[in-house]
Amino acid sequence: MELLQFEHLGQTLRLEGSLAGWQQLYWGEHIVSQLTATENRESKSSHHFELSRQVQTREPADSEDGQPSVHIIKCSLEVDLTWQPFEIKYQLVVDGSVAAEGIRNSKDIEQQVPVKAAKVEKKLSLMGLASLGFKLLKSAKIIKVVLAGASLAAYSWFFSLQFALSLLACLVFHEYGHIRAMKYFGMKTKGIYLIPFVGGLAVSDEKINTRWQDVVISIMGPTFGLILSLGCILLYWLTGNIFFAGLAAFNALLNLFNLLPILPLDGGHVLKSISFSMNSKVGLIACIAGAGIGVFISYSLGLALLGFLLLIGSMEILFEWRTRHQSHLLPLDRYGQLFSSAWYLLTVGGLIAVIFYFAGSGDQLLSLPLQILAS
């Protein structure tokens, strides 16, 4: 990931590094210094390099300009880097004099625009092909209306108009949670797109720079979904209308599936950010133990389908754990890992509680979400 960037002698001096310990220092597009990977690297490191500049010399006054000569500039970049919590102190010395110095933290990383966009490995999948086709269309505002109309027509065909409108309202409220999180980080958004039989998408052209951004943006959708279900429960208590009870239960089921640790679902992004921020075998063991506990609890509650999908999703994330150092995203610190884990578990627990609450009402329709999870 990009740690530093500032102008130096007409070019951008850019320092990239990772938790694995490697660092590369660029001046423009050229690497001027690099350090190999080692997890035992000390916080302080130095980059020594030389730059050349042509200077015009003059001979005595009675002669014409002389030939340009090359001046060698000796530079060194001293770096004091702490990953958790993230802080980098730097000092650039040029020919014995301090040319630049400063301190950067995670807030600076969140707001930076990388000089060179990180390359993301693309995997061929139906979701990927659908996303590609969607990107070709999303520039036209009318597409929002067309897709919303198509979603309403599709759900109305299989269910009722009332159910279709309710489902779209749940999807919009969920995606609005993502939009609010994006705006919190100062990201420009393009709005919400409803895709028939896929769900919704909250779109932004800006890239995230930290795992914390990924967690907050991802989990805010299900959090808003939980708030909506609790609001529907309140309306059910006040009015006694079974419609609000059904909306609360099925909305909880919808958001619970979104929290499964399977990419590209919201839960996959959250748990991947947490687990990939753990830079030790202890972190890996904690991930395995957490996944095992989650599967055990799911089967203990009779939620066979939820337990199975949780197991598959956790294995997917654990298999990719070794690739965590290749990410350009700033990892979560210890506090961020604990807070994100608690936020995720409380949201999952809240949604399951809503489903169990209505399943115990004796109504066959309201117990359907629990039956789906137990299948």
N, C-alpha and C positions, 0 to 999 in steps of 0.2 A: 504494500500500500504506500501511498505518497505521504511522507512525513513532513517534508519541508519544500518550499518553493519561494524563491525571490530572485530579483534581477541582479545580475553581476556581470559587469563589463559587456553589456549589450546582449546577453543571453540569459535564459532562465536557468538558475542553479537549482536542481531538484534532487532531493534525497528520497529514495524508496527503500523500504525494509519490511521485515516480517518477524513474527514471533519465533521463527526458526533461527533467527540470528543473522541472516544475510542482509547486507546493505549495499546499495548501488548509488553512486553519486553521478548525476548527469550534468553536463554543461551544454545546454541546447539538446541536441540529439546524441551527443558523444559521452560515453562513460569515461570519467576521469579518475575514478577510484571505486574499489569494491572490496567488501569483506565477505568471506565465505560463511556458510551456515554453521552455527553451533549453538545449542540450547544453553550452554554454560557461559555465553558471552557476558562480560561485565557491562554495567550500565554506561560507562564512559568509553567512548571510542574516538579515533582520530582518522581523518582522511587528509592525506597530503598529496598535492598535485601541482602541476605547473601549467600555466597558460602562456601562449605567445601572442605578442601584439606587434604589428609593424608600426614603426615610428619614422617620420621624415626628418632627416638630418640636413643641416645646411653647412656648406663650406664657407670660407671667408667671404666677405661682402662683395668682392670683385668677381665671384664665380656664380654659376647657376646652382639650382638646388642639387643636393647630393642624392645618392641612391638611398632608398628606404632600408632601414636595418631592423632586425628582429629583437624585441625586448622580451626577456623571459620573466614572467611574473610568478613568484612562489606563493602558493596559497595553502592554507590548512583549515579544515573545518572540524572543530571540536564539538562533540555531541555527547550529551548526558541524557540517556533515554530510559524512561520507566514505563512499562506497559500497563501495569495495573496498580493504582489508577494511572491513566496515560498522562505523561508529561515529558516534553522534550525541551531541553535547554541547549542552545547552540551559540557558537561564536566563530565567525569567519575572520581569519587573520590573513592579510595580504601584504607581502613584503615587510613583515614585522609590525604592521599596524592593524588595529581592529577595524574591519570594514562593516561588519554587521553582527548583531547579537540579539537574542530574544528568547522568549519562552512560549510554547504552544501547548494547549491542552485539548481535551476531547471536543469542547465547544468549537474550537478553531477548525478541527477536522470535519465536524458536521457541516460547517458553512463553506468549506473550501470547494473550488471547482478544479478538479484534477487537470493538469496540463495535458496529460495523455490518458484517454479513457481506458479503463481496464477491460481486457478481453475476457468475455464470458463464454465458456464452452457451451455450445448449443447441442442439445440432445434431440434427436428426431422422435417426435411423439405426436399423437393426435391433438393433444393440448397445444403443442408447439406449432403445429400447422394451423390450428384454429387461431392462435394468437397472431401468427404471421398474417393471415387473411384479415384479421381484425385491424391490425396496424395499417393495412392498406386502405381501410375504409374510415378510420376514426377521425381523419382530418375534416370531414364534412359534418357539420352540426346536425343536419337532418337525419344522419344515421342514428343518432340517439332516439329520435322519435320513431323511426322505422323499427329499430330493434325492440323498443319498449312495446310498440303495437304488436310486433310478431310474438313477443313473449306473452302478452296478454291473450292473444288469440290461441296460442299453443296450449297454455294452461287451462283456458276456458274450454277448449275442445275435450280435454281429458277429464277435467273436473267441472266446477261450476264457475260462473262469472264472479260470484262473491268470493270464492276461495282463491281464484286467480288474482283478484285485486288485493286480497289480503297477503298473498304470497309475495307479490311485487312490492307491497309496502314494507314487508319484512326485509326483503333484499335491499331495497333502497336505504332503509335505516341502518342496516349492517354496513353497506358500502359508505354511507355518510360518516361512519366512525373512522374508516380509513382516510377519508378526505380531511376530516378535522385534524387527524394526526399529521398528515402531510403539511397542512397549513401551519400547524404548530412549529414545524421545522423550517418554515419559510419556503416550502416547495410550491411551485406553480402547478395547479391541477387543471385537468381537462374535463373533469366531471365524471359522472357515473353512466356506465353502459350496461344495459340488461341484455343478456344473451339467452335465447330460448334453450331450456334444458341444461344449461351450464351454470347459470346464476347471474352474478353481476361482476363488474370490474370497476375499480376506482383507478383512474388513469392519471399519470404524471409523466412528463418527459424527462424530469430531472432524476439523477441517480443518487442513491444513498451512499454515505461514506462510512457509517458506523453500524455495528451490530445493534446498538441501542435504538437507532432509528428503525432498523428492520423489525425489532421486537415491538416497539410502540405502534408503528403503522400496521403491523400484522394483527396484533391482539386487540386493537381498538374496535375492529369490526365485530368480533364476538362479544366484546364488552358492551357495546351498544345493543347488540342482540339480547344480552342478558337483561339489560335495563328495560328493553321493550317488553320482554316476557314478564318481568316483575310489574311493569305498568299495566299489562293486560290482566294479571292476577288481581291487582287492586280494582280495576274496573269490573272484574267478575264478582268480587266480593260486594261491590257497591250496587251492582245492577242485577246480579244473579243470571245474567245472559250467558248461556253456554257457548256462544260464539267466541267470547273473549277467552274462555278457558281453553278451547281448541286452538285458538291463535297462539296463546302462551305456550302450550305444549309442543305444537309442531314447529314454532319458531325456535324453541329450545333445542329440538332435535336437529334442525337445520344448522344452527350455530355450533352445536356439539360436534357434528361431523366436520365442520370447518376447522376445529381445533385438533383433529387427528394429526399425528406427527408424520404426515405424508405430503411430500412436495407435489404440486405447488400450493397446497392448502395452507391456511394461516398458521395452523399448529406446526406444520413442517418448518416454516420459517422461524417461528419462535424457538422451538426446541433445537433446531440446527444452530441458531445464534448462541444459545446457552451452552450447548455441548462443545461447539467449535471454539468457544472462548476459554475453555479449560485446557491449559497448556501443560498437562502432566498426566501420568498414568492414573493418579488419584482421581482426576476429573473423568477419565474414561470409565473407571470402576464405578464412580458415582452415577454416570449415565446409565450403565448396565443395571445397577441396583435400582435406580429410579424406574427404568422401563419394566424390570421384573416385578416391582411392587405394584405398578400400574396395571399390569396384566393380571396379577393375583387378585387385586381388588375388584377388577372388572368381572372376573369369573366367579368371585365370591358373591357378588351382587346379582349374578345370573345374567350378566351382559356379555354373552358369548361373542356376538358380532363385534362389539366395541373392543373387547379384549383381543380378538384376532387381528383387527385392523391396527390396534395399538402396537401389537407385537411386530407386524410387518413394517409399519412406519418406523419404529424404533430401530429395527435391524438395518433399514435403509440408511438412516442417519449415522449409525455406528460404523457401517461399512465405509462411509465417506469421511470418517473422522480424521484419517491420515492426511487428507487433502486440505485441512484447515489452514495450513501455512501458506497456501497458494492464494488465499482470498485477499482482496484489496480492502476489506472492511476492518475498521478498528474494533478489536474484541471488547467484550464487556469486562469491567473490573469485577472484583469479588462481590461488592455490593450490588452491582447490576445483575449478576448471575442469580443471587439470592432473591432480589426483588422481582425479577422476571419470572423465576420459578414459582414464587408465591402467587404472583398475579395470574399466571397460567393455571395453577392448581385451584385457586379460588373461583376462577371463571368456569372451569370444567365442573367443579363441585356444585356451583350454583345452578348450572344448566341441568345437571343430572338430578338435583333436588327438585327442580320444577317438574321434570318428567315423572319422577316417583310420586310427587304430590298428587298429580292428576290421575296417575295410574291407580292410586288407591281410592279413587272416587267411586269405582264400580261401573263407570260409564265405559262401554266397549270402545267407542271412538277415542275417548281420551286416553285409554290404555294402549292404543295402537303404537305410539312412539316407543314405549317400553317393550312391547312385543317385537318391534323391529330390532331393537338393540339386543334382545335375548335370542334372536333367531340363529 
